[in-house]
Amino acid sequence: MTSSFRWPRLIGHRGAAKWAPENTLASFLCASQAGAPWVELDVRLSRDGIPVVFHDSTLELTSSCKGRVVDHNLGD
């Protein structure tokens, strides 16, 4: 099977983390404005089963909360 699909030359890793906090809408918009047709992002499930965009399995590095994402409800 022949495919005409072509991978983009530029993909924003977690958006454009150099200009905005990673995995945020602001970062995704910056990546788009910089010419990235795609962005890579990370999705994890909260304790109540809601998908959240968050890179690390734990919250400490980029938030004021502690523990694993899966151990918190979205509203915590």
C-alpha positions in Angstrom: 0.0 0.0 0.0 1.4 3.3 -1.0 0.7 6.3 1.1 1.0 10.0 0.2 1.3 10.9 3.9 4.4 13.1 4.7 5.6 13.7 8.3 6.0 17.4 9.1 9.5 18.8 9.3 8.7 20.6 12.6 6.7 19.3 15.6 6.3 21.4 18.7 7.5 19.3 21.7 4.9 20.0 24.4 4.1 23.1 22.4 6.8 25.8 22.4 8.2 25.4 25.9 10.9 28.1 25.3 8.2 30.8 25.1 5.3 29.5 27.2 4.8 26.9 30.0 4.9 23.4 28.4 1.7 21.5 27.7 -0.5 24.7 27.9 -2.8 26.3 25.4 -0.4 29.3 25.3 2.5 27.0 24.4 0.5 25.3 21.7 -0.5 28.6 20.2 3.2 29.8 20.3 4.2 26.6 18.5 1.6 27.3 15.8 2.7 30.9 15.4 6.3 29.6 15.1 5.3 27.5 12.1 4.8 24.1 13.8 1.9 22.3 12.1 1.8 19.7 14.9 2.4 19.6 18.6 3.3 16.7 20.8 1.6 16.6 24.2 1.2 14.2 27.1 -2.1 13.1 28.5 -2.7 11.3 31.8 -5.8 10.3 33.7 -6.8 11.9 37.0 -8.2 9.7 39.8 -11.7 10.4 38.6 -10.9 9.2 35.1 -10.6 12.6 33.4 -7.8 13.1 30.8 -5.5 15.9 31.7 -2.6 17.4 29.6 0.4 16.9 31.9 3.9 15.7 31.2 5.2 14.2 34.4 3.6 11.4 36.4 4.0 13.5 39.5 2.8 17.1 40.1 5.8 18.7 42.0 7.9 20.0 39.0 5.2 22.2 37.5 2.6 22.8 40.1 2.1 23.6 43.8 0.6 20.2 44.4 2.3 17.0 45.5 1.9 13.3 44.5 0.9 11.5 41.3 -1.6 12.8 38.8 -3.5 9.6 39.1 -4.0 10.1 42.8 -5.8 13.4 42.4 -9.3 14.2 41.2 -9.4 17.0 38.6 -11.0 19.4 41.1 -8.5 18.8 43.9 
